[in-house]
Amino acid sequence: MFCCRTLLFLFLALFSALPHTRAAVIFEFDYSGGPDFLNPTAGLARRAALEDAAATLGAVLAHDATIQLKVTSSNDAQGDLLASASSEVPEIDFDFFGFSPGIVQQKILEGIDANGAAADGEVDVNFGQPWDLDDEVSPDLFDFKATMIHEILHAVGFSSSIYEDGTDAFDTPPGEPGVWSPFDQFIAGPTGVSLIDDNYALNGPGWASASTGGASPRAGLTFNGPNAMAANDGQPVGLYSPRRWEDGSSGSHLDDENPALAGMVMLAATDPGPYTRELSAIEKAILEDLGYTLAATATPANATLTIRHNGSAITLTIEGSRGTYAIARSTELDNWAPLTTMTISQDGGNAIYDVPFNTTTNRVGYFSASPQ
């Protein structure tokens, strides 16, 4: 006999979940050149922290690619360098002028592995600095994972290839067609006017003035990509342009001297203590200007279950947010068995499923579900 009292306990608990599979960039590391990562005492934790940081960044990029990075390390307690990262560059034809991506960016966006089995890029860490490897960062230690996300972003393409004197990697002087990074396509002066023209020539006077111009938005270099400007209230985004040129920092970071950009991942310098590991809307928009597709921000699936007994069937109805829900059943709130899937096609919609009921063969008293 069907027990109506059992129906009173039929309840669906839905838990927020991401899809089981989605596109992401996977970073693999060769530690053979990084002895500090192979340290018998601290090496395991250091490797785990680096790989966790890389996975966090990789999940932001909605691309299927596996990137190999060679790891090196040092111990320089007197130096002010925390870490660095870079991409290898592909061979470029003698007569090519324009914007050429590094191997990491090219591999992610185009699926081209221009250097075959060789490492696609490099990460270097100075363990002479005081690092905190976990998620509870001490106020007097540097946030290792936040720093690694920052550095790997450089390898991904958040980096200018313009030297202090305005030349490119081939010593092409300003005013002549050159070869630049895709990031340089959006390098501009303080008013947002691009410094590289349609013939791929750098505006020498404009560069000389802006590259050491000082704090944005009134001076210095800016990034004028359309997505970045849309995320910045229609204004170009300030880049780090200190009065004295800093190799490796000037032009390749957001502007530390602009309070509106404070706390963002891609500033040129960081202080000890916990730091953000989440990209701002502006930083995400810059990645989009560089050609990347970003993973959608997950909206937790959420629905309400209504269960009714209709004589020969139990009718399950779910109403709520769009998504596919895996339905399972159990007689004793244990040993759940898959039953079916139910899909809500649009937010605020519903899905209905009838479970045949037979008092002789069915003893199902509970249903559960989770978003797929």
C-alpha positions in Angstrom: 0.0 0.0 0.0 1.3 3.4 -0.9 2.1 5.4 2.3 1.0 9.0 2.0 3.1 9.9 5.1 6.3 9.1 3.1 5.4 11.7 0.6 5.6 14.4 3.3 9.3 13.7 3.5 9.9 13.8 -0.2 12.3 16.7 -0.6 14.8 18.0 -3.2 17.9 19.7 -2.0 19.8 21.4 -4.7 23.5 22.4 -4.3 25.3 25.0 -6.3 27.7 23.4 -8.8 29.7 24.2 -11.9 29.3 22.1 -15.0 31.4 18.9 -14.8 33.4 19.8 -17.9 34.3 23.1 -19.5 37.1 24.5 -21.5 40.1 25.6 -19.6 43.8 26.1 -20.1 46.0 23.6 -18.3 49.5 24.6 -17.3 52.2 21.9 -16.9 55.5 22.5 -15.2 59.0 21.2 -15.7 60.8 21.6 -12.4 64.1 20.2 -13.4 65.7 23.7 -13.5 64.1 24.8 -10.2 66.0 23.2 -7.3 63.9 25.1 -4.7 60.8 23.4 -6.1 62.6 20.0 -5.6 63.7 20.7 -2.1 62.9 17.5 0.0 61.3 19.5 2.8 59.5 22.4 1.1 59.4 21.4 -2.5 56.1 19.6 -2.5 54.2 22.5 -1.0 55.9 24.9 -3.4 54.9 22.8 -6.4 51.3 22.4 -5.1 50.9 26.2 -4.6 52.2 27.0 -8.1 50.0 24.4 -9.7 46.9 25.6 -7.7 47.6 29.2 -8.8 48.0 28.2 -12.4 44.7 26.2 -12.3 42.9 29.2 -10.9 44.1 31.3 -13.9 43.5 28.5 -16.4 39.9 28.2 -15.4 39.3 31.9 -16.3 40.3 31.2 -19.9 37.6 29.3 -21.9 40.1 27.6 -24.3 41.3 24.1 -24.6 45.1 24.2 -24.4 47.9 22.7 -22.5 50.9 25.0 -21.8 54.3 23.7 -20.7 56.3 26.1 -18.6 59.9 25.6 -17.5 60.5 26.5 -13.8 63.6 28.1 -12.5 64.4 29.4 -9.0 66.9 31.5 -7.1 67.7 32.6 -3.6 68.5 36.3 -3.5 67.5 37.9 -0.2 69.0 41.2 -1.2 67.1 41.6 -4.5 63.7 43.2 -4.8 62.5 40.8 -7.6 59.9 38.4 -6.4 59.3 36.4 -9.5 59.0 36.7 -13.3 57.4 34.8 -16.2 57.6 35.0 -19.9 56.6 33.3 -23.1 59.0 31.9 -25.8 58.6 33.7 -29.1 58.2 32.0 -32.5 60.5 32.6 -35.4 59.3 35.5 -37.5 59.8 36.0 -41.2 62.3 38.7 -42.2 59.7 40.7 -44.1 57.0 40.5 -41.4 55.7 43.6 -39.7 52.9 43.8 -37.2 51.7 42.2 -34.0 53.1 38.7 -33.3 51.9 36.7 -30.3 54.3 34.7 -28.1 54.1 31.0 -28.2 51.9 30.7 -25.2 49.3 33.1 -26.6 49.5 31.6 -30.0 49.1 28.1 -28.7 46.0 29.0 -26.6 44.3 31.1 -29.3 45.3 29.4 -32.5 46.2 25.9 -31.4 49.6 26.2 -33.0 52.6 24.8 -31.1 55.3 26.8 -32.8 58.2 25.3 -30.9 57.1 21.7 -30.7 58.4 19.7 -27.7 60.3 22.6 -26.2 58.8 24.6 -23.2 56.3 27.2 -24.2 57.5 29.7 -21.6 59.2 30.1 -18.2 58.5 30.9 -14.6 61.2 32.0 -12.2 60.8 32.5 -8.4 63.1 34.1 -5.9 62.9 32.1 -2.7 65.2 34.5 -1.0 61.9 36.5 -0.4 59.5 35.5 2.4 56.6 33.6 0.8 53.4 32.3 2.2 52.2 29.3 0.1 48.8 28.7 1.5 45.4 30.5 1.5 45.8 32.1 5.0 48.5 34.6 4.1 50.5 36.1 7.0 50.7 39.9 7.0 54.5 39.9 6.9 54.8 37.3 4.0 54.2 37.7 0.3 51.1 35.9 -1.2 52.7 33.3 -3.4 49.6 32.2 -5.3 48.5 35.8 -6.1 52.0 36.5 -7.4 52.1 33.4 -9.6 48.7 34.3 -11.1 50.2 37.7 -11.9 53.4 36.3 -13.4 51.7 33.7 -15.6 49.4 36.4 -16.9 52.5 38.0 -18.3 53.4 34.7 -20.1 49.8 34.6 -21.4 50.3 38.0 -23.1 49.8 40.8 -20.6 53.1 42.3 -21.6 54.5 45.0 -23.8 57.5 44.4 -26.1 58.5 48.0 -26.5 62.0 48.9 -25.1 62.8 52.1 -23.3 64.2 53.8 -26.4 61.1 52.8 -28.4 62.7 50.0 -30.4 61.3 46.5 -30.8 63.2 43.2 -30.3 64.9 43.6 -33.6 66.2 47.1 -32.8 63.8 48.7 -35.2 63.8 52.5 -34.4 60.6 54.5 -33.8 59.0 55.7 -37.0 59.8 52.5 -39.0 57.5 49.4 -39.3 58.3 47.0 -36.4 57.3 43.7 -34.8 55.3 44.1 -31.6 53.3 42.0 -29.1 49.5 42.0 -29.4 49.4 44.0 -26.2 51.2 46.8 -27.9 48.4 47.2 -30.4 46.5 49.0 -27.7 49.4 51.0 -26.2 48.4 54.7 -26.2 49.3 58.0 -24.8 47.3 59.7 -22.0 44.5 60.8 -24.4 44.0 57.3 -25.7 45.5 57.8 -29.1 47.4 54.7 -30.2 51.2 55.0 -30.4 51.6 52.4 -33.1 50.1 53.4 -36.5 48.5 51.3 -39.3 52.0 50.8 -40.8 53.2 49.3 -37.4 55.5 52.2 -36.8 55.8 53.6 -33.3 55.3 57.3 -32.7 58.7 58.2 -31.2 58.0 61.6 -29.6 54.7 60.3 -28.2 56.4 57.3 -26.7 59.2 59.3 -25.3 56.7 61.6 -23.6 54.3 59.0 -22.3 56.5 56.1 -21.4 58.0 58.1 -18.4 55.1 60.5 -18.1 54.0 59.6 -14.6 50.6 58.9 -13.1 47.4 58.3 -15.2 44.9 59.5 -16.1 46.5 62.8 -16.8 49.9 61.4 -18.1 51.7 58.3 -18.9 50.9 55.3 -21.1 47.4 53.9 -21.4 45.7 50.8 -22.8 42.9 51.7 -25.3 41.4 48.3 -26.1 37.6 48.7 -26.7 36.7 46.1 -24.0 39.0 47.6 -21.5 37.7 51.1 -22.1 34.1 49.9 -21.8 35.0 48.4 -18.4 36.7 51.7 -17.4 33.7 54.0 -18.0 34.8 54.7 -21.6 38.3 55.9 -20.7 41.7 54.3 -21.6 43.2 52.3 -18.7 46.4 53.7 -17.1 49.6 51.7 -17.5 52.6 51.9 -15.2 54.8 54.8 -16.5 57.1 56.0 -13.7 59.2 59.1 -14.3 62.2 56.8 -14.4 61.9 53.8 -16.7 61.9 50.4 -15.0 62.8 47.5 -17.2 60.3 44.7 -16.9 57.7 46.9 -15.3 57.1 50.1 -17.3 54.4 49.7 -19.9 53.6 46.1 -18.9 51.5 46.7 -15.8 48.5 48.6 -14.7 49.4 52.0 -13.1 50.4 51.7 -9.5 50.2 55.4 -9.2 46.5 55.6 -10.1 44.3 55.1 -7.0 41.4 54.0 -9.1 43.3 50.9 -10.0 44.5 50.1 -6.5 44.5 46.4 -5.5 44.3 44.9 -9.0 46.3 41.8 -9.8 48.4 43.4 -12.6 50.0 46.3 -10.7 53.8 46.5 -10.9 54.5 46.0 -7.2 52.9 44.2 -4.2 53.2 44.4 -0.5 53.4 41.6 2.1 50.1 40.2 3.2 47.1 38.6 1.5 46.5 39.9 -2.0 43.6 39.6 -4.5 43.7 36.5 -6.7 40.7 37.5 -8.7 40.9 39.5 -11.9 39.0 42.8 -12.0 36.5 43.6 -14.7 39.2 45.8 -16.3 41.8 43.0 -16.3 39.3 40.5 -17.8 38.4 43.1 -20.5 42.1 43.5 -21.4 42.4 39.7 -21.9 39.3 39.9 -24.1 41.0 42.7 -26.1 44.0 40.3 -26.5 41.7 37.8 -28.1 40.8 35.5 -25.2 37.4 34.1 -24.5 36.7 34.0 -20.8 34.7 31.5 -18.9 31.3 32.6 -18.0 30.7 33.5 -14.4 28.9 30.6 -13.0 25.3 31.2 -11.8 24.4 28.5 -9.2 21.6 26.3 -10.4 18.6 26.7 -8.1 15.2 25.1 -8.3 12.3 24.0 -6.1 10.8 20.5 -6.3 7.1 19.7 -6.1 6.1 16.1 -5.7 2.6 14.8 -6.2 1.1 11.3 -6.2 -1.4 10.8 -9.0 -2.5 7.2 -8.4 -0.4 5.3 -10.9 2.5 7.8 -10.9 4.6 10.2 -8.9 4.9 13.5 -10.7 8.2 15.4 -10.1 8.1 19.1 -11.1 11.2 21.4 -10.8 10.9 25.1 -11.2 13.8 27.6 -11.1 17.0 28.6 -12.9 18.1 27.2 -16.3 20.1 24.0 -16.1 20.1 20.3 -16.2 19.5 18.4 -12.9 20.4 14.8 -12.2 17.5 13.1 -10.3 18.2 10.1 -8.0 16.0 8.1 -5.7 16.4 6.1 -2.5 14.3 4.1 -0.1 16.3 5.1 2.9 18.2 8.3 2.3 21.2 6.2 1.4 22.4 4.3 -1.7 21.0 6.7 -4.1 20.3 5.3 -7.6 20.2 7.5 -10.7 16.7 7.9 -12.1 16.7 10.5 -14.9 17.7 14.0 -15.8 15.4 17.0 -16.0 16.2 20.2 -17.9 14.9 23.7 -17.3 15.3 25.5 -20.6 15.1 29.0 -19.3 15.3 30.9 -16.0 11.9 30.7 -14.3 10.9 27.7 -16.3 10.0 24.2 -15.2 10.4 20.5 -16.1 8.1 17.6 -15.3 8.8 13.9 -15.0 6.4 11.1 -14.1 7.7 8.2 -12.1 5.5 5.1 -12.6 4.4 3.8 -9.2 3.5 0.2 -8.4 3.0 -0.8 -4.8 4.4 -4.2 -5.5 7.7 -3.3 -7.3 8.3 0.3 -6.2 9.2 1.4 -2.7 10.8 4.7 -3.5 10.3 7.2 -0.7 12.9 9.9 -1.4 14.2 11.9 -4.4 17.3 14.0 -4.6 19.0 16.0 -7.3 22.1 18.0 -8.1 22.8 20.4 -11.0 25.0 19.0 -13.8 
